[in-house]
Amino acid sequence: MRGSQADAKSYALRLIEYRPRSRKEMIQRLKIKGFEDEEINGTIAYLERAGLINDEVLADGLLKHAVEK
């Protein structure tokens, strides 16, 4: 085990502060960091409930950014 649920959330929040992340990318980054599936699933659920990861909103934002260029 890499850490606790709180460690996983803390790491995920640091990643999101840098830039928005997709659900898939967040799962991959947490796995690379060594967190267990239970910690990852709990963290993803927390982030989704809080509205901090939302693939649809992320895709819309990326599309708008690409169109503006």
Summary of the structure (lengths in Angstrom):
residues: 69
radius of gyration: 12.9
end to end distance: 43.7
largest distance: 43.8
contacts: 180
relative contact order: 0.18
helix: 75%
strand: 0%
